[in-house]
Amino acid sequence: MTSPLQDLLDGNRRWSAARHAEDPHFFEYLAKQQSPKYLWIGCSDSRVPATQIVDLPPGEIFVQRNVANVVAHSDLNCLSTIQFAVDILKVEHIIIVGHYGCGGVQAVLDERRLGLVDNWLRHVGDVAEKHSSMLAALDLMPLRNARLCELNAIEQVTNTCRTTMVMDAWERGQKLSVHAWCYSLDNGHMHDLNMHVDSRAALQPAYESALQRLLRLPAVPQR
């Protein structure tokens, strides 16, 4: 019986054959170890594949994805991923990656009801309310979307830094930094949001600096 997903299975075989042709030991090495330096917390959007857009092979990035790249202190899935990445894999960098044109962010701005996910997007709504004056100063909706995508990534860095796993890692002197990025679907470019935190003491100054930078920069509509 042919699988209803035969196209995907055939694609898998082509990909496997191509990787083996490039490097006969590729899968042998990959199966023996997982030692990524990076934990990527990104949006579930299918257009933002972690390893591909930073040109890294499989095994280099540990990934957690959810709608609108939220780090919620009640989300045991995300917290467990952070704990495993920090305590077991010893990643050196956690990157919160938003993307311009995020549908979840737009739903918040439109105050649109989508169903169960509305409860999850309340986290993004809290970010929008916290920075309502900055968003209100932008006349066009695409500009507000871009700015809220950036603000959301910055706020999720703050949430990540305040988890017990990250705080404990810093307390014991573990090398660990948390960063905010935003990806453009228009041109495939990644934008560094200038928030890089490598200690408890660095969190508030980095947060304030990142927000001040956004205030100085004109919002650019992106998808």
ZAFI-938188 format. One record per atom (N, C-alpha, C, CB): x negated, y negated, z negated. Coordinates in steps of 0.1 Angstrom, whole numbers, plus 5000, padded with zeros to 4 digits. Glycine has a CB too. Example, Ala and Ser with C-alpha at 12.3 -4.5 7.8 and 13.67 -1.06 7.14 Angstrom:
2
486850574922;487750454922;486850334922;488750454910;487250224929;486350114929;487150004921;485950064943;
***
This chain:
223
499250125000;500050005000;499149875000;501050004988;499449785009;498649665010;499049564999;498849595024;498149514992;498449414982;499049284987;497149384974;499949234980;500549104985;499548984984;501749064976;498449014977;497348914976;496148964984;496948894962;496349034995;495249095003;494348985009;495749175014;494848875012;494048765018;492948725007;494848645022;493348714995;492448674984;491348784982;493148644971;491848914982;490849024980;489849034992;491649154979;490349005004;489449005015;488448895014;490248995029;488948775010;488048665008;486948694997;488848545004;487348764987;486448804976;485348894982;487148874965;485648984990;484649074996;483748995005;485349185004;484248905013;483348825022;482448735013;484248725031;482948675002;482148594993;481048684987;482948524983;481448804982;480448894976;479348934986;481149014970;479748964998;478749005008;477848895011;479449055020;478348775012;477548655015;476548625004;478348535018;476948634992;476048614981;474948714980;476848614967;475348844983;474348954983;473348934994;475049084984;473848885005;472948865017;471948755014;473748835029;472348655006;471448545003;470448584992;472248424998;470948664983;470048704972;470548844967;470148604960;469848954971;470249084967;470349114952;469249184973;469649024944;469749044929;470648954922;468349024924;471448874930;472348774924;473248834914;473148704935;474048934917;474948984907;474349064896;475949074914;473149124899;472449194889;472049094878;471149264895;471448984881;471048884872;472248814865;470248774879;473348794872;474548724867;475148814856;475548694878;475148944858;475849034849;475049054836;476049174856;473849024836;472949044824;473048934814;471549074829;473448814818;473348704809;474348594812;471948644808;474748524801;475548404803;474848304793;477048424800;474148204799;473448104791;473647964797;471948144789;474847914798;475147784804;474647674795;476547764808;474247564800;473947444792;475047354790;472747364799;476147374798;477247284799;478647344795;477347214812;479447274788;480847314786;481647204793;481247324771;482447244802;483247144811;484647164806;483147184826;485247054801;486647044797;487346954807;486846994783;488047014817;488646944827;490146964829;487946974840;490646904839;492146914843;492347044850;492646794851;493547104849;493847224856;494047204871;495147284850;494047084876;494247054890;493347144899;493946904893;493847204909;493147294917;492147234926;494147374926;492147104927;491247024936;489946984929;491946904941;489847024916;488646984909;487947104903;489046884897;487247184912;486547304907;485147274901;486347404919;484947314889;483847264881;482447284888;483747334868;482047404891;480747434895;480547374910;480447584895;481547384918;481347344932;481047194933;482647374940;481747104926;481546964928;480246904922;482746894922;479546984914;478246944909;477147034915;478246944893;477547114924;476647204932;475747294923;475647114940;476447364914;475847464906;476447604909;475947434891;475647714907;476147844910;476947894898;474947934913;477648014900;478348074888;477348104877;479048204893;477848084865;477048114853;476447994847;475948214857;476547874853;475847754848;476747664840;475347674860;478047684841;479047604834;480147684827;479647494843;480247664814;481347724807;482547634808;481047754792;483747684811;484847604815;486147624807;485147624830;486747504803;488047504797;488847404805;488047484782;490047444809;490847344817;492347344812;490847384832;492947234812;494347224809;494947094815;494547214793;496147084815;496846964822;496346834815;498346974820;495746754823;495246614820;494046624810;496346544813;493246734810;492046744803;492146684789;490846664810;493046744781;493246694767;492546784757;494746694764;491946724747;491346794736;492246764724;489846754733;493146854720;494046834709;493646914697;495546864713;493646864685;493246934673;494147044669;493046834662;495247054676;496147164673;496147274684;497647114672;495247254694;495147354705;494047454702;494847274718;494447574697;493447674693;492747724705;494147784686;493347724717;492647774729;491447684732;493647764741;491647554732;490547464735;489547464724;491047324737;489947464711;489047464700;488247594699;489847444687;488847704703;488147834703;487047824714;489047944705;487347764725;486347754736;485247664732;487047694749;485547554725;484447474720;483547544710;485047344714;484247614701;483447694691;482547794697;484447754681;483047874706;482247974713;481147904721;483148054722;481347804728;480347734736;479247674727;480947624744;479647614716;478647544707;477947644698;479347444698;478647734691;478047824682;477447944688;479147864672;477948004698;477448124704;476548104716;478648214708;477048024726;476347994738;475247884736;477247964749;475447804726;474547694723;474347594735;473147754720;475547564741;475447464751;474847334746;476947434757;474347254755;473647134751;474547004754;472347114758;475547024763;476346914768;477846964769;475846864781;478746884764;480146894766;480546784774;480946904752;481246814786;481646704795;483146704796;480946724809;483746594793;485246574795;485346514809;485846494783;486046584817;486146544831;487646514835;485546644841;487946384836;489246354842;489146334857;489746224836;490246304863;490146274878;491246174881;490346404886;490846084890;491745974895;492946044902;490945874903;494045974900;495246034907;495846144899;494946064920;495546174887;496046284879;497546274878;495346284865;498146384882;499646394881;500246384867;500146514888;499546434858;499946424844;499846284839;499146514835;498846214842;498646074838;499745994845;497246024842;500046024858;501045944865;502445964859;501045984879;502746094854;503946124848;504146034835;504146274845;503046014828;503145934816;503445794820;501845944808;502745734830;502945604834;504345574839;501945564845;504945674846;506245664852;507345694842;506445764864;506945744830;507845794819;508845894825;508645674813;508245984833;509046084840;509146214832;508446114854;510246274832;510446404825;510146524834;511946414819;509246604830;508946724838;509246854831;507446724840;509646854818;509946974811;509046994799;509847094820;508747124796;507947154785;506647074784;507647304784;506047054796;504746984796;504846844791;504246984811;506046784790;506146654784;505646644770;507646604784;505746754763;505246764749;503746754749;505746884742;503146824758;501646824759;501146684764;501146924769;501846624773;501446494778;501646384768;502246464791;502346414757;502446314747;501146264742;503346364735;500146354743;498746314739;498246204748;497846434740;498546214761;498146104770;498945984768;498246154785;500246004765;501045894761;500545814749;502545934758;499945884740;499445814728;498245724733;498945914718;497445774742;496345694748;496845574755;495445784757;497945584762;498545474769;499045374760;499645524779;499645414749;500145314739;499045244732;501045394729;497945314729;496845264722;496245154730;495845364718;496145164743;495545074752;496545004761;494445144761;497744974756;498844924764;498544784770;500044914756;497744704762;497444564767;496544574779;496844484756;495544664779;494644674790;495344724802;493544774786;496244814801;497044874812;498044764817;497745004808;498644694808;499644594812;499044484821;500344534800;497744464819;497044354826;496844384841;495744324819;497044514844;496844554858;498244554865;496244694859;498244484877;499544474883;500044594891;499444354893;499044664897;499444774906;499344914899;498444774918;500344994902;500345124896;499045214898;501545204900;498545214911;497345294913;496145244904;496945284928;496145114901;495045064892;495345114878;495044914892;496545114874;496845164860;496545314859;498345144857;496845384870;496545534869;495045554868;497045594882;494245474876;492745494875;492245454861;492145404886;492745344856;492245304843;492745404832;492745164839;493945454832;494345544822;493645684823;495845574823;493345724835;492445844837;491145824830;492245874852;490545704831;489245674825;489445664809;488645544830;490445594805;490645584791;490945724784;491845494788;491645804791;492045934786;490746014784;493046004795;489846014794;488646094792;487746044781;487746084806;487745914779;486945854768;487545894755;486945694769;488845884753;489545924741;489346074738;491045884741;489346154748;489146294746;487746334741;489546374758;486746244745;485446264740;485446234725;484446164747;486146134721;486246104707;486846214699;487145974705;487946274705;488646394698;487646504697;489846434706;486846534708;485946644708;484846624697;485246654722;484346494696;483246464687;483746484672;482746324689;485046474670;485546484657;486046624653;486746394655;485846724662;486146854658;485046904648;486146954671;485447004640;484547054630;483347124636;485347154621;483547184648;482447254654;481347164659;482947334666;481747044665;480746954669;480146884657;481346854679;480946844648;480346774636;479346874628;481446734626;479746994627;478847094620;477547114628;479547224618;477647114641;476447134650;475547014647;476847144665;476046894647;475146784645;474546784631;475946654647;475346824621;474846834607;473646924606;476046874598;473647034613;472547134612;471447094622;473047274615;471546984629;470446944638;470447004652;469246964632;471547064656;471647124669;471747014680;472947214670;471047044691;471046954702;472346964710;469746984711;473146854709;474446854715;474846714718;475446934706;475346694731;475846564735;477246584741;474846494745;478046484740;479446484746;479546364755;480546484735;480146384767;480146284778;481546274784;479146324788;481746154790;483046134797;482746104812;483846014791;483446174821;483346154835;484746144841;482546274842;484746084853;486046084861;485746114875;486845954859;486446204882;486146244895;487146184905;486246404896;486646144917;487446084927;487746194938;486745964933;489046214940;489446304951;489246244965;490946344949;489146114965;489046044978;487646074985;489145894976;486646074977;485246084983;484446194976;484545954983;484946264966;484246374960;483146324950;483646454970;483146194947;482146134938;482546144924;481845994942;481546174915;481846174901;481346044895;481046294894;482245984886;481945854880;481545874865;483145764882;480445834861;480045834847;480645724840;478445834846;481445744829;482145644822;481345584811;483445704816;480045614811;479145544801;479445574787;479145394804;479945694784;480145734770;479345864768;481645754766;478345854760;477445964758;477145964743;476045954766;477546074736;477446074721;476646194717;478846084715;475546174709;474746284705;474546294690;473346264711;475446224683;475446234668;476646164662;474146164662;476946194650;478146134643;477945984643;478246194629;476745934640;476545794639;476745724653;475145764634;476445794664;476545734677;477945724682;475645814686;478945784676;480245794682;480945654683;481145884673;481045584673;481745454673;481045354682;481945404659;479745334681;479145244691;479245284705;477645234688;479245414708;479345464722;480845434727;479045614723;481745454718;483145434721;483445294724;484045484710;482945204716;483145054718;482445004730;482744984706;481345054733;480545014745;481245064758;479145074745;481845184757;482545234769;483745154772;482945384767;484545114762;485745034763;485344894768;486545024750;484344834763;483944704767;483544704782;482744654759;482844814786;482444824800;483744824809;481644954802;484744904805;485944904813;486644764814;486945004807;486544694803;487144554803;486444464813;487144494789;485144484815;484344404824;484444444838;482844414820;484744574841;484844624854;486244614860;484344774855;486344574873;487644574879;488144714881;487644494892;489444734879;489944874881;490044894896;491344884875;489645014900;489645044915;490645164917;488145084919;491545144926;492545254928;491845374935;493645204937;492045484929;491445604934;492545714934;490145644926;492245824942;493045944941;492346054934;493545984955;
***
